[in-house]
Amino acid sequence: MRITVLTVADCPNAQPALETVTAALDGRQAQVELVEVTDEAEAARLGMYGSPTILIDGTDPFAPPGAVPSLSCRLYRDADGTVSGVPDESALRQALAGATPQARNAGASDCCTPQPLDVVGRAGRGRRAPAENGLRAVHQQILRHFAATGAAPDAQMLQPLAAGAGRNATEVITELADEDFLTLDETGNIRAAYPFSAAPTRHRVRLESGVEVWSMCAIDALGIPAMLGQDAVISSADPVSGDPITVTSSTGTMWWEPATAVVFVGQRPGGGPAASACCDALNFFTDATNARAWTSQHPDVPGQVVDQPTAERVGRQTFGPLLAP
């Protein structure tokens, strides 16, 4: 038996995929290979439907119907509806045992490029502003001001940086808003700069420095400690029950209370800025049952229940690099 794990560079789910393969093999002999795919043409040739893709003797047992080859992040749906970055071990055992494609796919596969997670990361473009024309310098100053004060800066505070790039601060802010790095209110003031919100939200983050900030959504909150390199305590509430949910980040490790808590990642059809398309639909829930109850009450918001490791990885990957030079 030959098992190939197709992945892109630095995919956080590559090693977990290999570990799941090893566990599912349960001592059986197999040739296991990790292959790093670098471009769309190679993904199409090998049959890669997102990273990671697991091939058994050259076939993907979890390939979604109608999927197209892709280098983007891939998620798998477990039998209980929970979404993870690797296939469920029991489903992979079935596939390794030669179960029919229908049985292999049952409760195990999800789309390769889920739209809700795509909108969090701007469909693969990330949330780190380009270095050109003063965009990154001004964007990073906005984020640092939020982190230091809990509030948004005004254009006058940002003018010296913008002038250094030969531009007007208001022009730069408007361009950043047009590209969905931040949002403005009706007067042109900064209302949000992902992951921060200038107005109270459901998600409050108390930084190690003592500053309290609001985040736009659950994923944004989870990304703040990595972005700032600070410990933090995230406080939120289940939209269904109102019960409190706390995530404590300490030296890079997160502890969730309750331990059953999950994140629902949803997106309203039609696209648009993340602030209007999905931010209010990315919430913490005390458990998957409450998350599914919320989705049944909001059939207009398709999405996925995401487990804790996946939610943490998405937050870290999306916002961790924002303040890098």
Steps between C-alpha positions, in 0.01 A plus 500: 500500500631844409379806691593848385433815700493802269564832670620854439800658669452570871154342509420462872293188433771303318644339813157435657398331172804271515422420864138416410622272220735320742222458756254373239754249365528354852822314423417391146780537249472779246722733305424848635631805318465874559505705179519880496302644209613837366260605225150451362621290206665250733189496721289412197743229387515334841133542591541741790173651625645727767772458761528239636366241255547131581529260207466124544666326207460823303131558585349757734223319694368829636484699175185717506273467197584754234812623681778660299873470575615762749794612714273660760432385853283188518262407777327170578161459664470229766188289543368734773541803276820629661755634253871423531813534293545124464259213425331317783715200598210254483406618151860461390505148645196419284675633193815303575292187546362539148154634580291625208544864399154574635587354839833678501340833434219459753534772760868542421565750225442869459564749226861580428467876518225582748367848431468604867868439570587654165342830602693503830826482305381711203482190275869422545628861469545533874442804721851646484486820299740547207823687572449736205375860528512510878217250540679256730664768713169675564312174548751374755489831688121471520532150646766609750284792611205267560725268701641783708178689569202281409383771261548600137736782400377791292644614168703779662694248709584303188595797281877494574526138384290563194702811414815291511358309204401824330131451569211637700385288797135520402583364154694209648222419748244504220713267288544260793123500548440439130721191526322381819795537734278725711152653501386860539191657651277751322732786598812331365643404839644155558230269632707181489841374394489123503540350755403808706167679534462858619151417632409233758433152362425159646873429528718685752875439523701605806866525406795421725575874497165566671340659194156369404403482135198378306539257212282478192435126536612182675775421248631857525514469879700178475751669269574799724746327740713373210492836325613693807721234658309547826306278734131583506162396638209486255151535644189429293152354534302226329241672273246226578531448875682817604745288698851646533792362300859578593817427305824564688816531289826453687842465335342384176263243650125550530265362765127503424221515757281308461719232345218412258496847342513532121486778241240535227635660183221634278465735208196667350457443127591784269851576620615846598725621783554253781345745747161463331535157339609290792638670812178470700471135388839390636426424863605285792249239622515289813466185290420376150135440593444868573687596184272279290196641681609848395543390139150355497369838618703678228461292183608802296856473642677189368815399681689244702560397859877524551691323774737679737834410331370606158359829632828576675703421186283719279526791744874458537566466127272790405615758754838380626698660212323838498762692698804335344735740314 
